[in-house]
Amino acid sequence: MSAASINNSGSPLLRNAIALHAAFGLTGLLIAAGFSSLGQGYAIWLFSALMAFILVGSRLMQKRLATSIEIDRRLNLLADCHEIRTESLSPVIARDHAAQGWNRLVETAIVQRLLDQADSSLHESTETGNDSLINRIVNILNDGLVVADSSGTVLWRNDSLNALLPTDQSHDGQPGLLHFHEFFRTFENFDEQIAALTDTRTLAPVAFEMYRGETTNEGVLRISRQCLAENERSHGGATFLWTIRDVTQQKLALEMRDCFVSAATHELRTPLCNIRAYAETLIAAEQINAEEERQFLNVILSEAGRLERTIDNLLNISHMQAGGMTLDRHETQIERLVNEVQETIRPLFEKKTLNFETLVPPRLPDLNVDKNKLAAALVNLLGNAIKYTPDGGCVRLEAEFEGSEIRFHVEDTGIGIAEEEIPRLFERFFRSSDPRINDIQGTGLGLAFSHDVARLHGGRIDVASELNKGSRFSLILPASLARLTPS
């Protein structure tokens, strides 16, 4: 290490280290001189060992001091600079605390430089392509956007509007004079909402709904308006932003929820009221013959079974909506399955005057299925057949195995289903609009559950129906579920 570098450094740390090193060496020499009285050979050996120790310590101290001097020099340079340039910063190769601190400082400065560069690049790209970026954003939105002046004239619209509304109308043959309310002229409630569509006297936000037809299924749009330029009224009128959103699915979901709550409440309340009424009659009666008592208990049992089926439907629909319905498969005999379904459905038949037929051919194969869920699906199909078949009609349950499929047919001579409603039969909460079923209890869950059971087994449900003649529901399973027994 040169004297020039030492003098130039002027580091207090360096001066203290040199003074300590010199004191350590002088102490070693004095100790060696003291021991020289013990003998010249021993003194020479001791002196040589101390000198070697001093040289090794000097070398280690030199390396440590070199790192400290370099860090001190760089800090002095940074202190003298008006602007710190991260390009001039570089890490120091050493393991002491000072070097580690310096290296962390360098890493932080480099990361900050990279972040500043990224922010600058993003800012520049946004500034140079601002209009293009905004246009891309508004054109990929699902909502339609329209800017109109106080007269209702359309000044701008995004591409998404084309998917929501017919946009080829014009006013007086001039597309540039298209008025906002013209988009909705064919809507069912246009006359009712014309004031909201054209009134620009108030700057307050406005929101309302437009219906494409008489029913929600045909489409519902939610229209909202915000004032963009309130301070421009004195310069010829305000500018408004109209937002058009398709809320058909949300409205259908709300309607189905309301229908379900109403139907479920009725389904639960009716059997509870019957159970309570018959139970109170039994308790209050001082004398009652065995036949009447048996009759009352049968009604209570029947209503309890009906209540249980309703609760099962609610639980099943909860599992379906969560996507958590699974199958617990076991080997099942078709004949035994049909017998269990008959026993479950018997109380419903006893309330009406219907002919019930079953046809189960001999030697049908066993099935590897979830017996409980398959039985519940067939009970739902039979329950609908019973409910929608007038007294004196016929309900038939048939099982058959034909080649590649196992089929369960539920056929009735009831009121039938309109052709246009058949595709919606398996939607949750759906109920026919036929006025004849208004007084018939139901939640619209049974067919949805049966359809999911068939689907989970790899099968399907086919429907054939004709108004006023009856319906035929066929729950079809693949033959791969059959276990053929040797003849």
Buried (B, 14 or more C-beta within 10 A) or exposed (E): BEEEEBEEBEBEBBEEBBEEBEEBBEEBEEEBEEBEEEEEEEBEEBBEEBBEEBEEBBEEBEEBBBBBBBBBBBEEEEEEEEEEEBEEBEBBEBEBEBBEEBBEBBEEBBEEBEEEEEEEEEEEEEEEEEEEEEEEEBEEBEBBBBBBBBEBBBEEBBBBBEEBBEBEBEBEEEEEBBBBBBBBEEBBBBEEBEEBBEEBEEBEEBEBBBBBEEEBEEBBBBBBBEBEBEEBEEEEEBBBBBBBBBBBEEBBEEBBEEBBEEBBEEBBEBBEEBBEBBBEBBEEEEEBEEEEEEEBEEBBEBBBBBBEBBEBBBEBBEEBEEEEBEBEBEEBEBBEBBEBBBEBBEBBBEEBEBEBEBEBEEEBBBBBBBBBBBBBBBBBBBBBBBBBBEEEBBBBBBBBBEEEBBBBBBBBBBBBBEEEBBEEBBBBBBBBEBEEBEEEEBBBBBBBBBBBBBEBBEBBBEBEBEEEEBBBBBBBBEBEBBEEEEE
